Amino acid sequence: MSTRRPSAPSVIFDLDGTLVDSEPNYYEAGRRLLARHGVPDFTWEHHARYIGISTRETLTALRAEYGIETPVDELLAGQDALYLDLARSSTEVFPEMRKFVERLRQEGITTAVASGSSRAAIEAVLAATGLGAHVTTYVSADEVAHGKPAPDVFLEAARRLGAAPGDCVVLEDAAPGAAAAHAAGMRCIGVPYVASTADDPAFTAAGLLFRGGQDEFTAQTAYDWLAGAQPSWSCR
């Protein structure tokens, strides 16, 4: 009886707050958009409540909260336009994340981005930061039935990579995304963007948790864990 040799892992990255520090741009775009619709006091603390939730679902919630009559699709188009202008000029890649992506590319490990952002926003960020040279597969929550914490976006990323969900590892900065990874049957590396969320059950169940977020994350530690999690797969 033969024993199946595990495949090399595939790595699926959340984008915003995980690969790139785009949350300040999303906050600014949202603040400007809401100001246009009579909400002058949208704060960072309020924005932080929606980190990890898709843009559409965030705007749906904010529309209801503030009694905005403009249709969600129109709000989404307005936010995307504001965000794209900011993203093309001022998106910062977390340095250790860039090293990790480049290392995975060198080792021939397949990667994808699965994000709650629109496809246009994903494309703009990948192009502006140069990450698109390393990660060519990406999925927007707009392309699946349900956003995070549902597993749809991660399962679709695995399908496009031709990988079994159990052979995938997800990197996430937000608890809803970590929960989505678990629901997809994937292992998770947690890198909390908001430090106070590190104790969320979705993060404490992660295979590897950097409680200090990006300040603690290193490409080498993540790569060593990835290799150790696949004992029958040898790193070069």
C-alpha positions as CSV (number, residue, x, y, z in Angstrom):
1,M,0.0,0.0,0.0
2,S,1.5,3.3,-1.1
3,T,1.7,6.4,1.1
4,R,0.7,9.7,-0.6
5,R,3.5,12.2,-0.5
6,P,2.1,15.6,0.5
7,S,2.2,18.3,-2.1
8,A,4.2,21.4,-1.7
9,P,2.0,23.9,0.1
10,S,0.3,26.8,-1.7
11,V,0.2,30.1,0.2
12,I,-2.8,32.5,0.0
13,F,-2.3,36.0,1.3
14,D,-4.9,38.4,2.4
15,L,-3.9,41.8,0.9
16,D,-4.9,44.8,3.0
17,G,-3.2,44.9,6.4
18,T,-1.3,41.7,5.6
19,L,0.8,42.2,2.6
20,V,0.4,46.0,2.4
21,D,-0.5,48.7,4.9
22,S,-3.5,49.9,3.0
23,E,-5.8,50.5,5.9
24,P,-4.8,54.2,6.2
25,N,-5.8,54.6,2.6
26,Y,-9.1,52.8,3.0
27,Y,-9.9,54.9,6.1
28,E,-9.1,58.1,4.2
29,A,-11.2,57.0,1.2
30,G,-14.1,56.1,3.5
31,R,-13.8,59.3,5.5
32,R,-14.0,61.4,2.3
33,L,-16.9,59.4,0.9
34,L,-18.9,59.6,4.1
35,A,-18.3,63.3,4.4
36,R,-19.8,63.7,0.9
37,H,-22.9,62.0,2.3
38,G,-23.3,64.1,5.5
39,V,-21.2,62.1,7.9
40,P,-18.4,64.5,9.0
41,D,-17.0,62.7,12.0
42,F,-16.0,59.2,10.8
43,T,-13.0,58.2,13.0
44,W,-10.2,55.7,12.7
45,E,-11.7,53.8,15.7
46,H,-14.9,53.4,13.8
47,H,-13.1,52.3,10.7
48,A,-11.1,49.7,12.7
49,R,-14.4,47.8,13.5
50,Y,-14.6,46.8,9.8
51,I,-11.1,45.7,9.2
52,G,-11.2,42.2,7.6
53,I,-14.7,42.8,6.2
54,S,-15.2,43.3,2.4
55,T,-15.7,46.8,1.1
56,R,-19.2,46.0,-0.1
57,E,-20.3,44.6,3.3
58,T,-18.7,47.5,5.1
59,L,-20.5,50.1,3.1
60,T,-23.8,48.2,3.4
61,A,-23.4,48.4,7.2
62,L,-22.3,52.0,7.2
63,R,-25.2,52.9,4.9
64,A,-27.7,51.4,7.3
65,E,-26.0,52.9,10.4
66,Y,-26.0,56.5,9.0
67,G,-29.2,56.3,7.1
68,I,-27.6,57.1,3.7
69,E,-30.1,56.7,0.9
70,T,-27.5,56.4,-1.9
71,P,-27.4,52.8,-3.3
72,V,-24.6,50.6,-2.2
73,D,-23.3,50.1,-5.7
74,E,-23.0,53.9,-6.1
75,L,-21.2,54.2,-2.8
76,L,-18.9,51.3,-3.8
77,A,-18.0,53.0,-7.0
78,G,-17.2,56.3,-5.2
79,Q,-15.1,54.6,-2.6
80,D,-13.2,52.6,-5.2
81,A,-12.4,55.8,-7.1
82,L,-11.1,57.6,-4.0
83,Y,-9.1,54.6,-2.9
84,L,-7.5,53.9,-6.3
85,D,-6.1,57.4,-6.4
86,L,-4.5,56.9,-3.0
87,A,-3.4,53.3,-3.6
88,R,-1.5,54.1,-6.8
89,S,0.6,56.8,-5.1
90,S,1.1,55.7,-1.5
91,T,0.8,52.0,-0.7
92,E,3.5,50.6,1.5
93,V,4.5,46.9,1.5
94,F,5.4,45.5,4.8
95,P,9.2,44.8,4.3
96,E,9.3,41.3,5.8
97,M,6.2,40.3,3.8
98,R,7.9,41.4,0.7
99,K,10.9,39.2,1.6
100,F,8.5,36.3,2.3
101,V,6.8,36.6,-1.0
102,E,10.1,36.8,-2.9
103,R,11.4,33.7,-1.0
104,L,8.3,31.7,-1.9
105,R,8.7,32.7,-5.5
106,Q,12.4,31.5,-5.4
107,E,11.3,28.2,-4.0
108,G,8.6,27.7,-6.6
109,I,5.8,27.8,-4.2
110,T,2.5,28.9,-5.7
111,T,0.8,31.9,-4.2
112,A,-2.4,33.9,-4.5
113,V,-4.1,36.9,-3.0
114,A,-7.7,36.6,-1.6
115,S,-9.1,39.9,-0.6
116,G,-12.2,41.7,0.4
117,S,-11.2,44.6,-1.9
118,S,-12.5,45.0,-5.4
119,R,-10.6,43.4,-8.3
120,A,-9.6,46.9,-9.6
121,A,-8.1,47.8,-6.1
122,I,-6.2,44.5,-5.9
123,E,-4.8,45.0,-9.4
124,A,-3.8,48.6,-8.6
125,V,-2.0,47.7,-5.4
126,L,-0.1,44.7,-6.9
127,A,1.0,46.9,-9.8
128,A,2.0,49.9,-7.8
129,T,4.0,47.9,-5.3
130,G,5.6,45.5,-7.7
131,L,4.1,42.5,-5.9
132,G,2.3,41.6,-9.1
133,A,5.6,40.3,-10.5
134,H,5.5,37.6,-7.8
135,V,1.8,37.0,-7.2
136,T,-0.3,36.6,-10.4
137,T,-3.4,34.8,-9.1
138,Y,-5.9,36.9,-7.1
139,V,-9.5,36.7,-6.1
140,S,-11.8,39.5,-5.0
141,A,-14.7,39.0,-2.6
142,D,-16.8,40.6,-5.3
143,E,-16.3,37.4,-7.4
144,V,-17.7,35.0,-4.8
145,A,-21.1,34.6,-3.1
146,H,-20.0,35.5,0.4
147,G,-17.1,37.5,1.8
148,K,-15.1,36.7,4.9
149,P,-15.7,35.1,7.5
150,A,-17.3,32.7,4.9
151,P,-14.6,30.6,3.2
152,D,-15.6,31.3,-0.4
153,V,-12.8,33.6,-1.4
154,F,-10.1,31.2,-0.1
155,L,-11.7,28.2,-1.7
156,E,-11.8,30.0,-5.0
157,A,-8.2,31.0,-4.7
158,A,-7.3,27.3,-4.1
159,R,-9.3,26.3,-7.1
160,R,-7.5,28.8,-9.3
161,L,-4.2,27.5,-8.0
162,G,-5.2,23.9,-8.6
163,A,-4.5,23.2,-4.9
164,A,-6.5,21.1,-2.4
165,P,-7.7,23.3,0.5
166,G,-5.8,21.1,3.0
167,D,-2.5,21.9,1.1
168,C,-3.0,25.7,1.5
169,V,-1.7,28.0,4.2
170,V,-3.4,31.4,4.6
171,L,-1.8,34.6,6.0
172,E,-4.3,36.9,7.6
173,D,-4.3,40.1,9.7
174,A,-8.0,40.1,10.7
175,A,-10.1,37.6,12.8
176,P,-12.8,37.3,10.1
177,G,-10.2,36.2,7.6
178,A,-8.6,33.8,10.0
179,A,-12.1,32.3,10.7
180,A,-12.6,32.1,6.9
181,A,-9.3,30.2,6.5
182,H,-10.3,27.7,9.2
183,A,-13.8,27.3,7.6
184,A,-12.0,26.5,4.3
185,G,-10.0,23.7,5.9
186,M,-6.8,25.6,5.5
187,R,-4.0,26.3,8.0
188,C,-3.4,29.9,9.0
189,I,-0.6,32.2,10.0
190,G,-2.0,35.0,12.0
191,V,-0.4,38.5,11.9
192,P,-3.0,40.7,13.7
193,Y,-3.2,44.3,12.4
194,V,-5.1,45.4,15.5
195,A,-3.1,44.1,18.5
196,S,-6.2,43.7,20.7
197,T,-7.6,41.1,18.4
198,A,-4.8,38.6,19.0
199,D,-6.8,36.8,21.6
200,D,-9.7,36.2,19.3
201,P,-10.4,32.5,19.0
202,A,-9.9,32.6,15.2
203,F,-6.3,33.8,15.9
204,T,-5.6,31.5,18.9
205,A,-6.5,28.6,16.7
206,A,-3.9,29.6,14.1
207,G,-1.0,27.3,13.3
208,L,1.4,30.2,13.8
209,L,0.5,33.4,15.5
210,F,2.6,36.6,15.6
211,R,0.9,38.3,18.5
212,G,2.8,41.5,17.9
213,G,1.6,41.7,14.3
214,Q,4.0,43.1,11.7
215,D,6.5,44.2,14.3
216,E,7.0,40.6,15.2
217,F,6.6,38.9,11.8
218,T,9.7,37.7,10.0
219,A,10.0,36.0,6.6
220,Q,12.4,33.4,8.0
221,T,10.2,32.4,10.9
222,A,7.2,32.0,8.6
223,Y,9.2,30.1,6.1
224,D,10.7,27.8,8.7
225,W,7.2,27.0,10.1
226,L,5.9,26.4,6.6
227,A,8.7,23.9,6.0
228,G,8.1,22.2,9.3
229,A,4.3,22.0,8.7
230,Q,5.1,19.9,5.6
231,P,7.5,17.3,6.9
232,S,7.5,15.2,3.7
233,W,8.1,18.3,1.6
234,S,11.8,19.4,1.5
235,C,12.7,23.0,1.1
236,R,15.7,23.8,-1.1
